[in-house]
C-alpha cells in the first residue's frame, strides 16, 4: 500500500512543507522535528520506494523547462545519456509550460523526474532537480539570501519548499545566481561601469531569480536610483533582445547583462542598426555559454555554467534515489557558481 507524504505529516504532527524539507534536505529543520518525521516514516513503512512503481525496465522522465536555455538542454542531454548507460529508459517531455506531457510520462510508468528547472513541480514521483542557492535559507523566517541580503516573505514564496500534495523534491545541486551576478557586476565595475542594465525573459523562474539577484546585488542599489528602469523583460527572441538593448541604451545604461543567447544576438544586431559599437558604446555580458558565443561580433563575455558538474550531480542523485547506487546523497547539495569567461564584448565605459 502506498504511503503518502500527507500521512507522514499527519503522523508526525508537522506540515507537509516540513516533511518535504526533511526529505529534500532543504533549509534548516530542528533535530527534534527531523526525528519526529523520520519516526513517522518508520512507523508507517514509508520509504522512497513507496513512490516508485515496479517495471521490467524503469522509465525516467528527463525534462527541461518550457522554452529552455541552451545550458539546460545541454544538461538534459548529458543526463539522458548517462541514465541510458545504466540501462534506464528515458523520455524527454517538456515541463512548466504544459503539464500534460509530464502526466503522460507518469501514466506510462515514469518513476522519477530529472530536471534542471529551478521551481518545484509538485509531482507524485521523485523530482530530482536544481535549486537557486538562496532558496536554501528562504524557508526560515527572517532568512538571508546568498550574499547576506534579507529575504522578504514574498520572495520566499518564489522558490521556497514545495507544498503541494505529494511533493517529493530532491535537490541534487544548487545554482548560485547571486554569486554569478556579483561576479558580472565586479567585472563591469572594474572597467568603470555603474549604469548596468538587465535583459531577461518575460516569463519563467530563471528570469524571476535573475531579477531578484540583480536588484539585491547591483552596485548602485543604495544610491536612490530606480533600478527597475534598468530591467527590460522581453520575449526570449532575437527581436526582443534588439528592442530591449536600445531601450536600456536610451535609459543611459553603458552595460547590460543578458539572459538568453537569442536576446544577446538580437542586442548586438540592434546596436549595429543604430550605428553603435560593442563594446565602445555598450558592454555586454551573457548568461550561459554556448558554441556561438565565441563567434558573435565581437565574441561575448559570458557567465559560464559547469554543465558537467550539474549533470553529474543530477545523475548521482537519480541513481541513489532509484537504489542503483548505494553512495548516498550528500548532506548538503553541491553549489555551482557561474564563472566569468571574459571576451571582447566588454571594455571600459566611455568617459
DAGIGI-V419188 format. One record per pair of residues at least 24 apart in sequence whose C-alpha atoms are under 7 Angstrom apart, sorted by the first residue. I is the first residue (numbers start at 0). J is the second residue. If there is no record, write none. Layout:
# DAGIGI-V419188
I/J + I/J
This chain:
# DAGIGI-V419188
1/49 + 2/45 + 2/49 + 3/165 + 4/165 + 7/36 + 7/39 + 7/40 + 10/39 + 11/35 + 11/36 + 11/39 + 15/162 + 16/160 + 16/161 + 16/162 + 19/160 + 19/161 + 19/166 + 19/167 + 19/168 + 20/160 + 23/168 + 23/169 + 23/170 + 25/135 + 26/135 + 26/136 + 26/138 + 50/124 + 50/125 + 51/110 + 51/124 + 52/110 + 56/87 + 56/88 + 57/87 + 57/88 + 57/110 + 58/87 + 58/88 + 58/89 + 58/108 + 58/109 + 58/110 + 59/87 + 59/88 + 59/89 + 59/90 + 59/109 + 59/110 + 59/111 + 59/112 + 60/89 + 60/90 + 60/91 + 60/92 + 60/104 + 60/109 + 60/111 + 60/112 + 60/113 + 61/89 + 61/90 + 61/91 + 61/112 + 61/113 + 61/114 + 62/91 + 62/92 + 62/93 + 62/94 + 62/113 + 62/114 + 63/93 + 63/94 + 63/114 + 63/115 + 63/116 + 64/93 + 64/94 + 64/95 + 64/116 + 65/93 + 65/94 + 65/95 + 65/96 + 68/259 + 69/289 + 70/287 + 70/306 + 71/115 + 74/306 + 74/310 + 77/310 + 78/310 + 78/314 + 82/314 + 117/204 + 117/205 + 118/158 + 118/204 + 119/161 + 119/168 + 121/161 + 121/163 + 121/164 + 121/165 + 121/166 + 121/167 + 122/165 + 122/166 + 122/167 + 123/165 + 123/166 + 123/167 + 124/167 + 125/167 + 125/168 + 125/169 + 126/167 + 126/168 + 126/169 + 127/168 + 127/169 + 127/170 + 127/171 + 127/313 + 127/316 + 127/317 + 128/169 + 128/170 + 128/171 + 128/313 + 129/170 + 129/171 + 129/172 + 129/173 + 129/174 + 130/170 + 130/172 + 130/173 + 130/174 + 131/173 + 131/174 + 131/175 + 131/176 + 132/173 + 132/174 + 132/175 + 132/176 + 132/334 + 134/158 + 134/159 + 145/177 + 148/215 + 170/332 + 171/312 + 171/313 + 171/316 + 171/332 + 172/309 + 172/312 + 172/332 + 172/333 + 172/334 + 173/332 + 173/333 + 173/334 + 173/335 + 174/334 + 174/335 + 174/336 + 175/334 + 175/335 + 175/336 + 176/209 + 176/212 + 176/336 + 177/212 + 178/336 + 179/302 + 179/336 + 179/337 + 179/338 + 180/212 + 180/213 + 180/216 + 181/216 + 182/339 + 183/339 + 184/217 + 184/218 + 190/346 + 190/347 + 190/348 + 191/347 + 191/348 + 192/253 + 192/254 + 192/348 + 193/218 + 193/219 + 194/252 + 194/253 + 194/254 + 195/252 + 195/253 + 195/254 + 195/255 + 196/229 + 196/230 + 196/247 + 196/252 + 196/254 + 196/255 + 196/256 + 197/229 + 197/230 + 197/231 + 197/255 + 197/256 + 197/257 + 198/230 + 198/231 + 198/232 + 198/243 + 198/255 + 198/256 + 198/257 + 198/258 + 199/231 + 199/232 + 199/233 + 199/257 + 199/258 + 200/232 + 200/233 + 200/234 + 200/235 + 200/258 + 201/232 + 201/233 + 201/234 + 235/259 + 235/261 + 235/262 + 236/261 + 236/262 + 237/261 + 237/262 + 237/264 + 237/265 + 238/265 + 240/265 + 240/266 + 241/265 + 241/266 + 241/268 + 241/269 + 242/269 + 245/269 + 245/270 + 253/280 + 253/281 + 253/282 + 253/348 + 254/281 + 254/282 + 254/283 + 255/282 + 255/283 + 255/284 + 256/283 + 256/284 + 256/285 + 257/284 + 257/285 + 257/286 + 258/285 + 258/286 + 259/286 + 277/344 + 278/344 + 278/345 + 278/346 + 279/349 + 282/344 + 282/345 + 282/346 + 283/344 + 283/345 + 297/343 + 297/344 + 298/342 + 298/343 + 298/344 + 299/342 + 299/343 + 299/344 + 300/340 + 300/341 + 300/342 + 300/343 + 300/344 + 300/345 + 301/339 + 301/340 + 301/341 + 302/337 + 302/338 + 302/339 + 302/340 + 303/337 + 303/338 + 303/339 + 303/340 + 304/337 + 304/338 + 305/335
